[in-house]
Every structure is written in C-alpha cells, then in structure tokens.
Amino acid sequence: MNGEPMRLLTRGAALAGALVLGLGVGAPAQAAPLVTLDKGHVDVVDVEYADGGFELHIHHETQGELDPAETLLRVLPKAKTTVPDDPAYAFLGAAGRPVWILPQVEDPDLLFAGLSTEELEAGVFAGDQVAVTLCGVSGPGKLSVFTTDAVGSPSVVFNSRDGLPDTTTLSAGTHKHVNWAFTAAGTYRVTFHVSARLSANNQVITSEPTTVTFKVLNS
C-alpha cells in the first residue's frame, strides 16, 4: 500500500516536468534566423542618431533596416578576380593573386555595398562631419575598402593589411559607395564604430562597436 502513493507522486512529477518542457519554460533561447543578402543595394554601415547616441544598422533596398548581428552578407563567386599588375593596387597584395571585390559601380549579380549617413540631419554635428572607423577585421584574409576614379586610379579608405584602426570622414546626410576587396574565401567579422562632435555643446560622442559578417564564397 505504501508504494502506490510514491508511484503516483513520481508520475505526477514526470508529467509536470513534461508540461514545463512543452511550454518552453527554462529552455535556452533560440538564436534569431540570419537574413542572408547577396544582391542589391546595401549600406553596410547605416548611421542613425537618436536619443543622444549613435546606432549602426545594415540597410538593404528591399529588406529595409537590419540588425547586423542577425544578417549575413555573402560575396558570391562572381566577385572573384585577380590583383591588377599595377603598382597602384599593391595594397591588395601581389599582382595576379586572387581577390574578391564587391564593386563601387553596381553589378546586379552582386551586392552593391556602401556607407550611409543619410539619416543624419545637417547642423547636429560640428562641420556636419562624422568619422567612420574600421576598428577590427577577423577572417582568413585581409580586407581593403577603396574607391576608384574615372580613370581607374584607386584611393584607399580602409586597409587591414597595414594595421587598424582606419578612419574616414563622411558628411551628414550623404551616401558613399566603395569597393570591398577580400583576399581569401571564408567568413569575415568586420567591426566599425562612428564618432562625431555635437554642435550644441562640443561633446564628442562615439557609438558602440558593431560587427558585420561577410561570407566570401569560392564556388
């Protein structure tokens, strides 16, 4: 007789445990699914100023504003080319070596990637200037970000090959397209922050570091 109540208690505890698991109480939180982008116009660094501070997002022409922590930018195999045999491009590595480039001129089969301060109003920051800093790159190769002029001459914006941080300055309310060059296939975690001096009180404000993930595909 004494064993029956114990068995009932055991069954009750097991049932309660199953209900708890079924309801998800105490279960680990599931990571949000990644939004994967490999084509279209995208702002890799989209700067917003709100409530006295900066926020950095990714902005895509059709997907809208995205959390960098939940977004993967894919560099498709079509981006693969070789370093030009031109001393001006030595910052990319040895001539003839493979390099994957997202170009500053739109290619409908690749990401058209840039930097944006379009959401920032004029007059908020001293000189309407905002500093965008590449403060870290983790990956199998090097990352260079550069522009090319009408005759193809490059100007380096960021280059992890010769050390970081690197900083460029953008005017508030503008947009800039650049070339993104990766020297090896694989996954890169690229970290930025932005800073500016407020016109109202001369205070310098700086964003939290924000990491963007690229996946460079060889095939």
C-alpha positions in Angstrom: 0.0 0.0 0.0 2.7 2.5 0.9 4.4 2.1 -2.6 1.3 3.3 -4.5 1.3 6.9 -3.3 5.0 7.1 -4.1 4.4 5.9 -7.7 1.6 8.4 -8.1 3.9 11.2 -6.9 6.6 10.1 -9.3 4.2 10.0 -12.3 2.9 13.5 -11.3 6.4 14.9 -11.1 7.2 13.5 -14.5 4.0 14.9 -16.0 4.7 18.3 -14.5 8.3 18.2 -15.9 7.0 17.3 -19.4 4.5 20.2 -19.3 7.2 22.6 -18.3 9.4 21.4 -21.2 6.5 21.6 -23.5 5.8 25.2 -22.6 9.5 26.1 -23.1 10.0 27.3 -19.5 13.6 27.3 -18.7 14.6 26.2 -22.3 17.5 28.1 -23.9 16.5 31.0 -26.1 16.8 30.2 -29.9 19.0 32.4 -32.0 17.2 34.6 -34.5 17.5 33.3 -38.0 20.0 35.1 -40.2 18.9 37.3 -43.0 21.2 36.4 -45.9 21.9 39.1 -48.6 24.0 38.5 -51.8 22.5 41.0 -54.3 21.1 44.5 -54.3 21.9 47.9 -52.8 23.1 47.6 -49.2 24.5 50.1 -46.7 27.0 48.0 -44.7 27.2 50.9 -42.2 23.9 52.9 -41.9 24.3 55.5 -39.2 21.4 56.8 -37.1 21.4 59.3 -34.3 18.6 59.1 -31.7 18.2 59.8 -28.0 21.7 61.4 -27.8 23.6 58.4 -29.3 24.5 56.6 -32.5 23.1 53.4 -33.7 24.6 51.4 -36.6 22.4 49.2 -38.8 22.6 47.5 -42.2 20.1 48.8 -44.7 19.0 46.9 -47.8 16.9 48.3 -50.6 14.2 45.7 -50.2 14.7 44.3 -46.7 14.9 47.7 -45.0 16.8 48.2 -41.7 18.5 45.1 -40.4 20.3 44.1 -37.2 24.0 43.4 -38.1 24.0 40.6 -35.6 21.2 38.8 -37.5 22.5 39.5 -41.0 25.0 37.7 -43.3 26.4 39.5 -46.3 27.5 37.0 -49.0 30.2 37.7 -51.6 29.4 35.5 -54.5 32.0 33.6 -56.6 31.3 36.1 -59.4 33.2 38.7 -57.4 36.5 36.7 -57.7 39.2 38.3 -59.8 42.9 38.9 -59.6 45.0 41.8 -58.3 45.9 44.1 -61.2 49.5 44.3 -62.4 49.7 47.9 -61.4 51.8 49.3 -58.5 48.8 51.5 -57.5 47.0 48.3 -56.5 49.8 46.8 -54.4 47.8 47.4 -51.3 45.7 44.4 -52.4 48.7 42.0 -52.5 50.8 40.6 -55.2 49.8 41.0 -58.8 47.9 38.0 -60.1 46.8 36.8 -56.7 43.0 36.1 -56.2 40.8 38.8 -54.7 37.1 39.0 -54.3 35.7 42.5 -55.0 32.3 44.0 -54.4 32.5 46.9 -56.8 31.5 50.5 -56.2 29.7 50.5 -59.6 26.5 48.5 -59.4 26.6 44.9 -60.7 23.1 43.4 -60.5 24.6 40.0 -59.7 26.5 41.1 -56.6 25.9 43.2 -53.5 26.2 47.0 -54.2 27.7 47.9 -50.8 28.3 51.4 -49.3 28.3 53.6 -46.3 25.5 55.9 -45.3 24.8 58.9 -43.1 21.6 59.8 -45.0 19.6 59.7 -41.7 21.7 62.3 -40.0 20.4 65.9 -40.1 22.5 68.9 -41.0 23.6 71.1 -38.2 23.7 68.5 -35.4 27.4 67.7 -35.7 30.3 70.2 -35.9 31.1 70.8 -39.6 28.4 68.2 -40.4 31.3 65.7 -40.2 31.0 62.1 -38.9 34.1 59.8 -38.5 33.6 56.1 -39.6 36.3 53.8 -38.2 37.1 50.3 -39.2 38.5 49.0 -35.9 38.8 45.3 -36.4 38.8 42.5 -39.0 38.7 38.8 -38.2 38.9 36.3 -41.1 41.1 34.2 -43.3 42.5 37.1 -45.3 42.7 40.9 -45.5 40.0 43.4 -46.2 40.7 46.6 -48.2 38.0 49.2 -48.9 38.8 51.7 -51.6 37.4 54.0 -54.3 38.4 54.3 -57.9 38.1 57.5 -60.0 37.0 57.8 -63.6 40.3 56.5 -65.0 40.6 53.6 -62.5 43.1 55.1 -60.0 42.4 53.8 -56.5 42.2 55.7 -53.2 42.3 53.5 -50.1 39.6 54.1 -47.5 40.3 51.2 -45.1 43.0 48.6 -45.2 43.5 45.8 -42.6 46.8 44.7 -44.3 48.8 47.6 -42.8 47.1 47.7 -39.4 43.9 49.1 -37.9 42.1 51.3 -36.9 41.5 53.2 -40.1 39.1 56.2 -40.2 37.3 58.0 -43.0 35.1 61.1 -42.6 31.6 61.5 -44.2 29.3 64.5 -44.3 26.0 64.1 -42.6 23.1 63.3 -45.0 25.3 61.6 -47.6 26.0 58.2 -49.1 29.2 56.7 -50.4 29.8 53.6 -52.5 33.2 51.9 -52.3 35.0 48.7 -53.5 35.2 45.9 -50.8 38.1 43.6 -51.5 38.8 40.3 -49.7 41.9 38.3 -50.3 40.6 34.8 -49.4 37.4 32.9 -49.2 35.8 32.4 -45.9 34.0 34.2 -43.1 35.0 37.7 -42.0 33.8 39.6 -39.0 34.3 43.3 -39.6 33.8 45.8 -36.8 33.1 49.5 -37.1 32.3 52.4 -34.8 31.4 56.1 -35.6 32.0 59.3 -33.7 31.3 63.0 -34.1 31.4 66.3 -32.1 28.0 67.7 -31.2 27.5 71.3 -32.4 25.3 72.2 -29.4 27.9 71.5 -26.6 31.1 70.4 -28.4 30.8 67.0 -26.8 32.3 64.0 -28.7 30.0 61.0 -28.9 31.0 57.5 -30.1 28.9 54.5 -31.0 29.3 51.1 -29.6 31.4 48.8 -31.8 29.2 47.0 -34.3 30.3 43.8 -36.2 29.1 43.0 -39.7 29.6 39.4 -41.0 30.6 38.7 -44.6 30.9 35.2 -46.1 33.2 35.1 -49.2 32.4 32.1 -51.5 34.9 30.4 -53.7 32.4 28.3 -55.6 
